[in-house]
Amino acid sequence: MSKLEQILILDPSSDLRFKGPFTDVVTTNLKLKNPSDRRVCFKVKTTAPRRYCVRPNSGIIDAGATVTISVMLQPFDYDPNEKSKHKFMVQTIFAPTNSSDMDSMWKDAKTDDLMDSKLRCVFELPSENDKVNDVDASNKAAPVMNSAKAEGPLVAAATAKPVSASLDDTEMKKLLEECKRLQSEMGKLAEDNRQLKDDGIRMRKAPRSDHMTSNATTFPGRETSTASLPSLLVVIAAIFIGFFLGKFIL
């Protein structure tokens, strides 16, 4: 009796390709499709079980369903001159309707009921075109990195604002101190002005002689000039205060 033909459709059908570099785990997928109207049990075997991890490595595929199997190649030192001799086999059998024990089913299966498909492993290194594409991808990412670096001066400028604000506070404190000093001098000038006025009033009320009368013609002028001098100083001080206050407010 001839051997049964594989009922499952495998994708890929003949080769499992693994693309390096092989310094890390490399995974490739194998799809198993069941086009029949019966449930099919499968089991995946390999000639190098220590080099691969297969998930899932066995199971049942319902009618019309598809299962994706992940085949993971473990890291190793790749020699391009060495040809791969690793192979995989997908073994299948129609699931019996009255059995749920997978282990006993495979153990009791007849050779004529088994179906299988074999696949060989192919190792590939990245091509030159792939390397060029990787370089182009890194170059495209470079403007993004440069734009991120360009944000540095903007942050520094934003950080520098509180420094200028502190300088303005210092200048304002100086202006306030200057205003207080001028106000104090204005108070002293006003007090001197009142004292001079009081002295002039007392002099006008005192008894006058001829000598005093002759001198009186000169005293009013002196009194007027003496009284006008503090007033002029008060006006000048007021102008300075107005100037500093105007600068402080603006």
C-alpha positions in Angstrom: 0.0 0.0 0.0 1.4 3.4 -1.0 2.1 6.1 1.5 -0.6 8.8 2.0 0.0 12.2 0.6 0.3 15.1 3.0 -3.1 16.6 3.6 -1.9 19.9 5.0 -0.7 22.8 2.9 2.6 24.1 4.1 3.9 27.7 3.7 6.8 27.7 2.9 6.5 24.3 1.3 10.2 23.3 1.1 12.7 25.7 2.8 12.8 27.4 6.2 14.9 30.5 5.7 16.7 32.2 8.6 18.2 35.6 8.0 21.3 36.6 10.0 23.3 38.0 11.6 23.0 35.0 14.0 24.2 36.8 17.1 20.7 36.7 18.5 17.6 34.5 18.2 16.3 34.4 14.6 12.6 33.4 14.1 10.8 32.3 11.0 7.2 31.2 10.7 5.6 28.1 9.2 1.9 28.1 8.4 -0.1 24.8 8.3 -3.5 24.9 6.6 -6.0 22.1 6.8 -8.1 22.2 3.6 -10.0 19.0 4.5 -13.3 18.5 6.3 -11.6 16.4 9.1 -9.5 17.4 12.1 -5.8 16.7 11.6 -3.1 16.1 14.3 0.4 17.4 13.6 3.8 17.0 15.1 7.0 18.9 14.2 10.4 17.2 14.3 14.0 18.3 13.6 17.4 16.8 13.2 18.9 19.5 15.5 16.6 19.7 18.5 19.2 21.6 20.6 19.5 24.4 18.0 15.8 25.2 17.7 12.7 26.1 19.7 9.3 25.3 18.1 6.1 26.8 19.4 3.7 25.0 19.2 5.5 21.7 18.2 2.3 19.7 18.1 -1.5 20.0 18.2 -4.8 19.6 16.3 -6.0 21.7 13.3 -9.7 21.9 12.8 -11.2 21.5 9.4 -10.5 24.6 7.2 -8.3 26.1 9.9 -4.7 27.4 9.8 -2.0 27.3 12.5 1.1 29.4 12.5 4.2 27.8 14.0 7.2 29.9 15.2 10.6 28.2 14.6 13.4 30.0 16.6 17.0 29.4 15.7 19.4 29.9 18.7 22.5 32.2 18.4 25.6 30.5 17.0 28.9 31.3 15.2 27.9 31.3 11.5 30.4 30.0 8.9 29.3 30.9 5.3 31.4 28.1 3.9 29.5 25.5 5.9 26.3 24.3 4.3 23.3 23.7 6.6 22.3 20.1 7.1 19.5 20.8 9.5 16.1 19.5 8.4 12.5 19.7 9.7 9.6 17.2 9.2 5.9 17.9 9.7 4.2 14.6 10.5 0.4 14.5 10.4 -2.5 12.0 10.9 -6.2 12.3 10.9 -7.6 12.7 14.4 -9.8 9.8 15.5 -13.2 10.8 16.7 -13.2 8.7 19.8 -9.7 9.5 21.2 -8.5 12.5 23.2 -5.1 11.1 24.3 -2.6 12.6 21.8 0.4 10.5 23.1 -1.4 7.2 22.8 -2.8 8.2 19.4 0.7 8.8 18.0 2.0 5.6 19.7 -0.7 3.4 18.3 -0.8 5.1 14.8 -0.1 2.8 11.9 2.7 3.6 9.5 0.3 3.6 6.5 -1.9 6.3 8.2 1.0 8.8 8.7 1.7 11.7 6.4 4.8 13.8 6.4 6.5 16.8 4.7 10.2 17.6 4.9 11.8 21.0 4.9 15.5 22.0 4.8 17.0 25.0 6.7 18.6 27.8 4.8 20.9 30.4 6.4 21.2 33.8 4.8 23.3 36.9 5.6 21.9 40.4 4.9 22.5 41.5 1.3 24.3 44.7 0.3 21.0 46.2 -0.7 19.7 45.6 2.8 22.8 47.3 4.3 22.2 50.3 2.0 18.6 50.5 3.2 19.8 50.4 6.8 22.2 53.3 6.1 19.4 55.3 4.4 17.1 54.7 7.4 19.8 56.0 9.8 20.3 59.1 7.6 16.6 59.8 7.6 16.7 59.7 11.4 19.6 62.1 11.5 17.5 65.3 10.9 15.3 64.4 13.7 18.3 64.1 16.1 19.7 67.4 14.8 16.4 69.2 15.4 16.4 67.8 18.9 19.9 69.2 19.5 18.8 72.6 18.1 16.3 72.9 20.9 19.2 73.3 23.4 19.8 77.0 22.9 16.1 77.8 23.1 16.0 76.1 26.5 19.0 78.1 27.6 17.5 81.4 26.5 14.3 80.6 28.4 16.4 79.8 31.5 18.3 83.1 31.2 15.2 85.3 31.7 15.2 85.1 35.5 18.8 86.5 35.5 17.8 89.7 33.7 14.8 90.0 36.0 17.1 89.9 39.1 19.1 92.7 37.6 16.0 94.8 37.2 15.1 94.2 40.9 18.6 95.5 41.9 18.2 98.6 39.8 14.8 99.3 41.2 16.2 99.0 44.8 18.8 101.6 43.9 16.2 103.9 42.5 14.1 103.6 45.7 17.1 104.3 47.9 17.9 107.4 45.8 14.3 108.6 46.1 14.3 108.2 49.9 17.6 110.1 50.0 16.1 113.0 48.0 13.0 113.0 50.1 15.1 113.3 53.2 17.0 116.2 51.7 13.8 117.9 50.6 12.6 117.7 54.2 15.8 119.3 55.4 15.5 122.1 52.8 11.8 122.7 53.8 12.8 123.0 57.4 15.6 125.4 56.6 13.2 127.4 54.5 10.7 127.7 57.4 13.6 128.7 59.7 14.7 131.5 57.3 11.1 132.8 57.0 10.7 132.9 60.8 14.0 134.8 61.1 12.8 137.4 58.5 9.6 137.9 60.4 11.4 138.5 63.6 13.7 141.0 62.0 10.8 143.0 60.5 9.1 143.2 64.0 12.3 144.4 65.8 12.8 148.3 66.6 14.5 150.1 63.7 17.1 152.9 63.9 18.3 155.1 61.1 21.2 152.8 60.6 18.8 149.9 60.6 16.5 151.8 58.2 19.4 152.4 55.8 20.3 148.8 56.0 16.7 147.7 55.7 16.7 148.7 52.0 19.2 146.0 51.4 17.8 143.3 53.8 14.6 142.7 51.9 16.6 141.9 48.8 18.9 139.6 50.7 15.9 138.1 52.5 14.2 137.5 49.2 17.2 136.0 47.5 17.9 133.9 50.6 14.3 132.7 50.8 14.3 132.0 47.0 17.4 129.8 47.2 15.8 127.0 49.3 12.7 127.1 47.1 14.8 126.7 44.0 16.5 123.7 45.6 13.2 122.2 46.4 12.0 122.5 42.8 15.2 120.9 41.5 14.9 118.1 44.0 11.2 117.6 42.9 12.4 117.4 39.3 14.9 114.7 40.2 12.4 112.7 42.1 9.9 112.9 39.3 12.5 111.7 36.9 13.5 108.7 39.0 9.9 107.8 39.8 9.0 108.0 36.1 11.9 105.7 35.2 10.9 103.3 38.0 7.2 103.1 36.9 8.0 102.7 33.2 
